[in-house]
Amino acid sequence: MTYFVESAAMGGERNLTISKGADCLHVRLTPAEHRVLERVMLGETNKEIAAQLECSHRTVEFHLAHIFRKAQVDGRGRLMSVVATGRVGFEIR
């Protein structure tokens, strides 16, 4: 599956938009939430994500809870589904 990725520097901040299709829900993520989402999409567990990002598994859970709320999903499987099918696009600020 291919995603459109656009990046630009805005006021010293990184702006990254990932979307597939114009009629998807656009969600803003923090850079930390984006790093967690990338790892989730690779199929990593919370423990593996925590080790890779050098944080606690509770921090990963915290970020995932925010991602779930923002993407309007109720769990990891549903999140992976809506991202893979392009029903949710993410903007990193």
Rosetta silent file (secondary structure, phi, psi, omega in degrees, C-alpha in Angstrom):
SEQUENCE: MTYFVESAAMGGERNLTISKGADCLHVRLTPAEHRVLERVMLGETNKEIAAQLECSHRTVEFHLAHIFRKAQVDGRGRLMSVVATGRVGFEIR
SCORE:     score description
SCORE:     0.000 S_00000001
   1 L     0.000  136.363 -177.326    0.000    0.000    0.000 S_00000001
   2 L  -109.059  137.433  177.999    1.374    3.432   -0.912 S_00000001
   3 L  -116.534  149.148  174.848    0.851    6.596    1.080 S_00000001
   4 E   -87.944  127.190 -179.755    1.337   10.191    0.021 S_00000001
   5 E  -124.373  127.263  179.328    3.826   11.924    2.298 S_00000001
   6 E  -126.953  131.734  178.025    4.433   15.652    2.269 S_00000001
   7 E  -133.856  149.397  179.089    6.843   17.423    4.576 S_00000001
   8 E  -158.688  152.865  175.912    7.867   21.027    5.057 S_00000001
   9 E   -88.166  129.124 -179.792    9.503   23.167    7.720 S_00000001
  10 E  -130.928  108.882  177.307    7.079   25.553    9.377 S_00000001
  11 L    57.504   36.361 -179.972    8.383   27.948   12.003 S_00000001
  12 L    81.988   -3.871  179.392   11.162   25.607   13.036 S_00000001
  13 E  -103.993  152.868  176.641    8.712   22.720   13.485 S_00000001
  14 E   -85.278  133.702  177.076    8.411   19.630   11.360 S_00000001
  15 E  -120.644  117.254 -178.199    5.116   19.301    9.511 S_00000001
  16 E  -130.271  124.776  178.194    4.384   15.869    8.063 S_00000001
  17 E  -115.221  127.992  177.432    1.087   14.864    6.498 S_00000001
  18 E  -121.010  121.734  177.959    0.329   11.251    5.697 S_00000001
  19 E  -152.965  161.477  176.142   -2.897   10.474    3.885 S_00000001
  20 L  -138.340   98.908 -178.230   -4.423    8.211    1.289 S_00000001
  21 L    98.553  150.396 -177.131   -7.398    9.790   -0.399 S_00000001
  22 L   -81.681  -23.628 -175.363   -9.124   13.131    0.061 S_00000001
  23 L   -99.891   44.589  176.496  -12.129   11.838    2.000 S_00000001
  24 L  -111.500  160.594  175.795  -10.328   10.563    5.072 S_00000001
  25 E   -72.838  128.273  178.374  -10.346   11.859    8.642 S_00000001
  26 E  -100.356  127.438 -173.746   -7.266   14.041    9.226 S_00000001
  27 E  -123.469  135.268  175.866   -5.737   13.711   12.680 S_00000001
  28 E   -93.616  128.177  178.021   -2.940   15.756   14.263 S_00000001
  29 E  -117.758  151.096  171.338   -0.359   13.768   16.202 S_00000001
  30 L   -75.154  162.056  176.425    2.561   14.876   18.319 S_00000001
  31 H   -56.564  -37.940  179.184    5.996   13.691   17.164 S_00000001
  32 H   -66.020  -42.378  177.732    6.015   11.138   20.029 S_00000001
  33 H   -62.719  -38.687  178.947    2.585    9.796   19.020 S_00000001
  34 H   -63.615  -42.502  178.710    3.793    9.523   15.433 S_00000001
  35 H   -61.407  -40.639  177.735    6.851    7.499   16.479 S_00000001
  36 H   -65.162  -45.388  179.955    4.575    5.119   18.412 S_00000001
  37 H   -58.855  -43.381  178.662    2.158    4.840   15.468 S_00000001
  38 H   -57.076  -42.663 -178.958    5.004    3.965   13.090 S_00000001
  39 H   -69.230  -38.437  177.046    6.054    1.128   15.404 S_00000001
  40 H   -59.880  -44.151 -178.238    2.475   -0.110   15.795 S_00000001
  41 H   -67.452  -18.242  174.584    2.176   -0.297   12.012 S_00000001
  42 L   -85.635   -3.402  177.566    5.327   -2.446   11.961 S_00000001
  43 L    86.641   14.951 -178.605    3.526   -4.903   14.239 S_00000001
  44 L   -77.964  149.832  175.483    5.616   -4.256   17.335 S_00000001
  45 L   -79.950  166.716  177.932    4.270   -4.865   20.841 S_00000001
  46 H   -58.279  -39.464  179.624    4.121   -2.100   23.453 S_00000001
  47 H   -64.323  -42.117  178.316    7.168   -3.619   25.150 S_00000001
  48 H   -66.395  -40.791  178.674    9.121   -3.648   21.869 S_00000001
  49 H   -62.358  -45.638  179.610    8.071   -0.071   21.107 S_00000001
  50 H   -58.452  -42.632  179.513    9.161    1.048   24.574 S_00000001
  51 H   -65.006  -43.857 -179.628   12.574   -0.562   24.100 S_00000001
  52 H   -65.089  -38.252 -176.707   13.047    1.017   20.655 S_00000001
  53 H   -93.430    0.436  178.924   11.973    4.491   21.847 S_00000001
  54 L    54.868   54.155  176.348   13.788    4.161   25.178 S_00000001
  55 L  -142.885  178.450  179.843   10.725    4.866   27.308 S_00000001
  56 L   -83.277  159.185  177.490    8.432    2.876   29.590 S_00000001
  57 H   -65.739  -25.908  176.749    5.603    0.674   28.333 S_00000001
  58 H   -67.405  -35.857  176.000    3.246    2.967   30.297 S_00000001
  59 H   -64.998  -41.682  177.061    4.404    5.910   28.164 S_00000001
  60 H   -61.431  -45.558  178.375    3.634    3.881   25.043 S_00000001
  61 H   -59.698  -40.352  178.127    0.173    3.058   26.452 S_00000001
  62 H   -60.022  -49.243  179.490   -0.387    6.765   27.172 S_00000001
  63 H   -64.914  -40.572  178.710    0.463    7.745   23.588 S_00000001
  64 H   -62.444  -40.456  178.586   -1.640    4.906   22.162 S_00000001
  65 H   -59.859  -40.841  177.669   -4.663    6.019   24.207 S_00000001
  66 H   -67.125  -41.292  178.740   -4.329    9.509   22.690 S_00000001
  67 H   -63.204  -45.060  178.843   -3.918    8.098   19.178 S_00000001
  68 H   -58.237  -45.247 -179.176   -7.004    5.883   19.620 S_00000001
  69 H   -63.493  -46.757 -178.143   -9.062    8.860   20.810 S_00000001
  70 H   -65.303  -37.952 -178.220   -7.892   11.130   18.000 S_00000001
  71 H   -85.961   -2.728  178.850   -8.430    8.462   15.319 S_00000001
  72 L    59.137   46.173  177.208  -11.822    7.548   16.830 S_00000001
  73 L  -125.196  163.659 -176.521  -10.966    3.861   17.193 S_00000001
  74 L  -110.549   10.794  177.745  -11.236    1.496   20.132 S_00000001
  75 L   178.375  174.157 -175.856   -8.073   -0.544   19.790 S_00000001
  76 H   -61.767  -44.704 -179.957   -4.852   -1.435   18.045 S_00000001
  77 H   -61.212  -44.912  179.236   -6.386   -3.746   15.426 S_00000001
  78 H   -66.060  -39.037  177.253   -8.946   -1.146   14.375 S_00000001
  79 H   -59.349  -48.593 -179.221   -6.234    1.555   14.283 S_00000001
  80 H   -60.782  -37.959  179.989   -4.088   -0.565   11.969 S_00000001
  81 H   -65.469  -48.013 -177.234   -7.112   -1.201    9.753 S_00000001
  82 H   -70.164  -30.936  176.833   -8.116    2.449    9.340 S_00000001
  83 H   -71.066  -46.637 -177.560   -4.515    3.522    8.719 S_00000001
  84 H   -63.656  -33.418 -178.877   -3.873    0.745    6.181 S_00000001
  85 L   -91.019   -2.908  176.254   -7.080    1.491    4.272 S_00000001
  86 L    79.530   16.728  179.299   -6.513    5.243    4.315 S_00000001
  87 L   -79.190  -12.591  175.958   -9.620    6.146    6.301 S_00000001
  88 E  -131.639  130.914  174.078   -7.484    8.216    8.671 S_00000001
  89 E  -110.536  147.724 -175.438   -4.705   10.591    7.635 S_00000001
  90 E  -118.910  136.649  175.110   -2.192   11.913   10.139 S_00000001
  91 E  -117.922  128.185 -177.368   -0.583   15.318   10.402 S_00000001
  92 E  -101.992  128.936  178.933    2.428   15.640   12.692 S_00000001
  93 L  -128.077    0.000    0.000    3.040   18.925   14.495 S_00000001
